[in-house]
Amino acid sequence: MLFLVTGIILILTGGLVSVLFWVPSLVNRQKLKELLGSRYPLVYLVYSANGPVLFLAGIMLVMKYFAIY
């Protein structure tokens, strides 16, 4: 049951971060480029760690709970 609940939380969190990052009005990338300068690629590292990776980890936990793989 812990795998299922944790997986669902990770799926929701990862999905929410992904949606929020790609909605243009919520994240002003031009402003981020100005603020971060040469460190701007770190934005994509943080996004990937908190978006798709959390989503995939959640899916794997749910699959583990249901013994799909």
Phi and psi in degrees as a GROMACS rama.xvg file:
@    title "Ramachandran Plot"
@    xaxis  label "Phi"
@    yaxis  label "Psi"
@TYPE xy
-62.8322  -40.5096  LEU-2
-60.767  -41.6121  PHE-3
-65.8097  -49.1737  LEU-4
-65.1358  -45.8688  VAL-5
-62.9334  -41.2268  THR-6
-62.3057  -43.5482  GLY-7
-64.1728  -41.023  ILE-8
-62.9015  -43.402  ILE-9
-66.4075  -38.9773  LEU-10
-62.5289  -45.7871  ILE-11
-65.5311  -42.569  LEU-12
-65.3893  -47.4173  THR-13
-62.8304  -40.6191  GLY-14
-65.4191  -41.4695  GLY-15
-64.6475  -44.4607  LEU-16
-62.1162  -41.9316  VAL-17
-62.8548  -45.438  SER-18
-65.1032  -45.6162  VAL-19
-63.495  -35.1128  LEU-20
-69.526  -34.9063  PHE-21
-93.6518  -3.07351  TRP-22
-83.2682  115.143  VAL-23
-58.7153  -33.8709  PRO-24
-75.69  -17.7989  SER-25
-89.2428  -36.0453  LEU-26
-119.94  111.762  VAL-27
-86.7903  95.6673  ASN-28
-65.8427  -33.6633  ARG-29
-63.0738  -41.4312  GLN-30
-65.3431  -40.1664  LYS-31
-62.5836  -39.2725  LEU-32
-61.8647  -40.178  LYS-33
-66.6927  -41.7484  GLU-34
-71.9612  -41.3573  LEU-35
-91.5499  -24.6321  LEU-36
61.8158  -122.242  GLY-37
-72.8119  -13.6199  SER-38
-88.9846  7.40817  ARG-39
-56.5081  -37.9369  TYR-40
-58.2101  -19.2963  PRO-41
-63.3384  -25.0111  LEU-42
-59.7366  -41.8458  VAL-43
-70.6254  -32.93  TYR-44
-64.7123  -46.1184  LEU-45
-64.8833  -41.3898  VAL-46
-61.4169  -46.9823  TYR-47
-66.2515  -33.1448  SER-48
-72.1711  -28.2499  ALA-49
-107.737  -4.94471  ASN-50
-109.481  -90.4154  GLY-51
-63.0067  -33.5148  PRO-52
-67.5252  -42.7753  VAL-53
-63.9782  -39.6589  LEU-54
-61.8606  -46.8654  PHE-55
-66.7168  -38.4208  LEU-56
-63.6915  -39.0399  ALA-57
-64.3794  -42.4333  GLY-58
-62.8132  -41.3503  ILE-59
-64.801  -38.5016  MET-60
-66.4987  -40.4636  LEU-61
-66.0485  -40.3315  VAL-62
-63.4939  -37.9561  MET-63
-64.1095  -40.4114  LYS-64
-61.8768  -43.7695  TYR-65
-86.9929  2.80251  PHE-66
54.9827  45.2184  ALA-67
-80.3507  -33.1728  ILE-68
